[in-house]
Amino acid sequence: MGQSSRPRPARLAQKLLAVREGLGFSQGELIDHLGLSGEIIQSRISAYECNKREPPLSHLLLYARRGLGSGAFLENLIDDELELPEKVPAERMRRGSKKRKHATRESSRVSKSKRRGS
């Protein structure tokens, strides 16, 4: 008896695209964020998002953990009846880190100008 393939989640590609866009990443940046540099290339992410290929479970788990902030969101990715969280938790972390970097640069500039003026 042959074994049929399991049904592919109908909304998976749409959800994967929504995760990447929610993070504000290009496909290449997403690969880096997921820790998959050297393992996959941009065209693979494109194939996932266009529903031409289905990511392996290990990649879906990375999307959930690093893209949505918790492996608990894996079910939200693969279950067509569930929605993604309204706010992508990792998006807030990324924005916060940019603000911290900017604030650090500003305080560094102020310190340098004070030293020069002293």
Contacts in CASP RR format, 6 or more apart in sequence:
PFRMAT RR
TARGET T0000
AUTHOR 0000-0000-0000
METHOD contacts of the structure
MODEL  1
MGQSSRPRPARLAQKLLAVREGLGFSQGELIDHLGLSGEIIQSRISAYEC
NKREPPLSHLLLYARRGLGSGAFLENLIDDELELPEKVPAERMRRGSKKR
KHATRESSRVSKSKRRGS
8 51 0 8 1.000
8 54 0 8 1.000
9 77 0 8 1.000
9 78 0 8 1.000
9 79 0 8 1.000
9 80 0 8 1.000
10 80 0 8 1.000
11 80 0 8 1.000
12 48 0 8 1.000
12 51 0 8 1.000
12 54 0 8 1.000
12 77 0 8 1.000
12 78 0 8 1.000
13 48 0 8 1.000
13 49 0 8 1.000
13 50 0 8 1.000
13 51 0 8 1.000
15 76 0 8 1.000
15 77 0 8 1.000
15 84 0 8 1.000
16 48 0 8 1.000
16 49 0 8 1.000
16 55 0 8 1.000
16 63 0 8 1.000
16 77 0 8 1.000
17 49 0 8 1.000
18 84 0 8 1.000
19 63 0 8 1.000
19 67 0 8 1.000
19 68 0 8 1.000
19 77 0 8 1.000
19 84 0 8 1.000
19 88 0 8 1.000
20 27 0 8 1.000
20 30 0 8 1.000
20 45 0 8 1.000
20 49 0 8 1.000
22 88 0 8 1.000
22 91 0 8 1.000
23 30 0 8 1.000
23 33 0 8 1.000
23 67 0 8 1.000
23 88 0 8 1.000
23 90 0 8 1.000
23 91 0 8 1.000
23 94 0 8 1.000
24 91 0 8 1.000
24 94 0 8 1.000
25 33 0 8 1.000
27 42 0 8 1.000
27 45 0 8 1.000
27 46 0 8 1.000
27 49 0 8 1.000
28 42 0 8 1.000
28 45 0 8 1.000
30 45 0 8 1.000
31 37 0 8 1.000
31 40 0 8 1.000
31 41 0 8 1.000
31 42 0 8 1.000
31 45 0 8 1.000
33 66 0 8 1.000
33 67 0 8 1.000
33 90 0 8 1.000
34 59 0 8 1.000
34 62 0 8 1.000
34 63 0 8 1.000
34 66 0 8 1.000
34 67 0 8 1.000
35 62 0 8 1.000
35 66 0 8 1.000
36 59 0 8 1.000
36 62 0 8 1.000
40 59 0 8 1.000
44 53 0 8 1.000
47 53 0 8 1.000
48 54 0 8 1.000
48 55 0 8 1.000
48 59 0 8 1.000
55 63 0 8 1.000
60 74 0 8 1.000
60 77 0 8 1.000
60 78 0 8 1.000
61 71 0 8 1.000
61 74 0 8 1.000
63 77 0 8 1.000
64 70 0 8 1.000
64 71 0 8 1.000
64 72 0 8 1.000
64 73 0 8 1.000
64 74 0 8 1.000
64 76 0 8 1.000
64 77 0 8 1.000
65 71 0 8 1.000
66 90 0 8 1.000
67 88 0 8 1.000
67 89 0 8 1.000
67 90 0 8 1.000
68 76 0 8 1.000
68 77 0 8 1.000
68 84 0 8 1.000
68 85 0 8 1.000
68 88 0 8 1.000
68 89 0 8 1.000
68 90 0 8 1.000
69 88 0 8 1.000
69 89 0 8 1.000
69 90 0 8 1.000
70 89 0 8 1.000
73 84 0 8 1.000
73 85 0 8 1.000
75 82 0 8 1.000
76 82 0 8 1.000
76 83 0 8 1.000
76 84 0 8 1.000
76 85 0 8 1.000
77 84 0 8 1.000
END
